Amino acid sequence: RHRPKDSHHDTTPFFRKKHHRPGQRLQPLSASIQEWAHRASITPRPECNTRDFNASKSLGFGAELILCTVSLESGLGRDLWAKELFIVSHPPRTNSSNRISLIGVLQVGCTMEVAYVSWSATGSQRKWRWNATCIGNGRSYMLPVRSMGSARLRSSVEESVYEEGALQVRILIDTGSQPIPFRYRVPVDGERRARGVEWNQVLGQLRRKLAWDYPMIEVSWGSFSDCVSQWAGESDHWDLLIALGVQDNVENILPLRQWSTQVPLSKPALAVASGEQVTSVLSQLNGFRLQTWRPNFLRGAKLKDAIQTRDLCANLYARGSVDDLVLAVTMLVTKYVLEKGLTSSLSAGRKEAILMWKKCKQNIINCLLDTNCRNALSCMGRCGVNDQVCTYRCLTQWESPAFEAFSLCILEKNNCLGNFSAIPTTPTPQVLASFRGEPMSQRSAEEIFFGWLNRGEKWSWIAVAGQNPAYDAFPCQHQLWYRENRNLWYDPVFQVELDDGRTVWRRRHYRVRHADEPGTFHFSVCDNGVVSKEFWRILDADEDLSFAIFYYTGAASAAGLSYRGAIVTSRDGCWPNPGCAKTLNRIENSLQRAGIELWEMYATKNRHCSCDTSGSPPPFHLPSKATTERRA
């Protein structure tokens, strides 16, 4: 496409405009991207297979990093456009007239990642799909699949680049007090239970889990009495300060005098589960000190938001879960340091609301007319950003066909909220190497999964303890693994405690496929209209099947949620060989391979599992063709 003769020739190598039409020039990108390219020593490249001007840099493994704006002919008479796309040239391959494959680089979570990107037209419907798998820093991400009829394609690339450890988070602790929310919830020896969980264990685990998903955040901690004065004078060296469980005493109050004079209000800081004086001095968000004496009608929008954030962080801390601490830290960094999202959200703005009404009008009306669906939306509206524990409890309490159709249309079919999330790829624990004296195989893996089903029990396993508070803490978790025809299935059956004290049974239906490595599996399920994909590993199993340990990672991409978890199971739901130090150490070592400490596990309530409050027995029914025969 040729520009008009009298048009001004813009030699800026990066182009961007929200709505691009054929023949229209793309506007220059912001200066931050240009400055980053200059610092990265990316040199101009004279030619490009896509559009306009490019820059490139050798990556040292036969590929080149090219910065350009992509504008491709779709073959349907429309332009296919992607903004701020970074291409790695091998060079690009053309597989057919309606499919173009490129190797690219996208900014995901404020880091640069190598990606494989492809566009293709699907049949007579003429819909374009965008698939990208990002690999970088030893991790892999699956970016969203978007389907838009003959629409231009846009990539959601952030403009800021953060190196590893670029965002400094400082945590102040009171070494004289125990972190009460963090404790052993499973049977351990008396000495370990008396010693409890120490701050160094908790914050060390926090640092490890942040490094898995958010390497740009670096966490350091120290005693309140020793570090608060020093860090107050070094406010330019940290981005966020958090005080956890610091109480009002003489040693802690004296260092506070320097805080208000040395640290500006623009620096975000928050005291959680701390004394009144410590909280009143240290808590400052959105440029306000979070004093509680002001009545609501005197509080502005920013102050109300800061107070809600403080209360939410206090609730997350009280749960005693490192995963909830990770959520609290990333939420604070997102809102008050970056001012752009590291976490996804299920809330909708004006643009998203218009799209939802346009695409799913009838589903929205049906949901508003259904009591359970309205209650589910109201319940989820009270949850914090990306709070999987609260969100999933709302779903399981108020599930209904109307809500399933509502979420299926808005999230899965149209992705109206624009969320995406990927299955975490770190850590990668080693699966069980051998079982009953033989190397792990698909047959032996199925032997472990099927467990006790049709061997005197109506279930394969009963969960004893779980790591993920959102999905593993439900009472009476029965696992049913079986084969129907040639397909492998997993049906968890569990109880849900309602707000009124009643309990009801819930059941899910997962499709299971063997992965490449024996002892690993791919799972997929549609849960209340939200599709989740998971990757499971068998960490350990006793030869007599007295216990088994499973580790999983998963993501609900359209909901913007990713998660990890581990489950310890047994035949009867009781802790295997209680009081046996050898068994306890074996379970602990298996969990540590997956980066999980024993004090992170939640004991499952396995009482009154014969029926719920209405007297209904658990739904253990299997299809008529279900079998537990192992594949040869």
Secondary structure, 3 states (H helix, E strand, C coil): CCCCCCCCCCCCCCEECCCCCCCCCCEECCHHHHHHHHHCCCEEECCCCCCCCEEEEECCCCCEEEEEEEEEECCCCCEEEEEEEEEEEEEEEEEECCEEEEEEEEEECCEEEEEEEEEEECHHHCEEEEEEEEEECCEEEECCCEEEECCCCCCCCCCCCCCCCCEEEEEEECCCCCCCCCCCCCCCCHHHHHHCCCHHHHHHHHHHHHHHHCCCEEEEEEEHHHHHHHHHCCHHHCCEEEEECCCCCHHHHHHHHHHHHHCCCCCCEEEECCCHHHHHHHCEECCEECCCCCCHHHCCHHHHHHHHHHHHHHHHHHCCCHHHHHHHHHHHHHHHHHCCCCCCCCCCCHHHHHHHHHHHHHHHHHHHHCHHHHHHHHHHHCCCCCCHHHHHHHHHHCCCHHHHHHHHHHHHHCCCCCCCCCCCCCCCCCCCCEECCEECCHHHHHHHHHCCECCCECCCEEEEEECCCCCCCCCCCEEEEEEECCEEEEEEEEEEECCCCCEEEEECCEEEEECCCCCEEEEEEEECCEEEEEEEEEEEECCCCCEEEEEEEEEEHHHCEEEEEEEEEECCCCCCCCCCHHHHHHHHHHHHHCCCCHHHCEECCCCCCCCCCCCCCCCCCCCCCEECCCCC
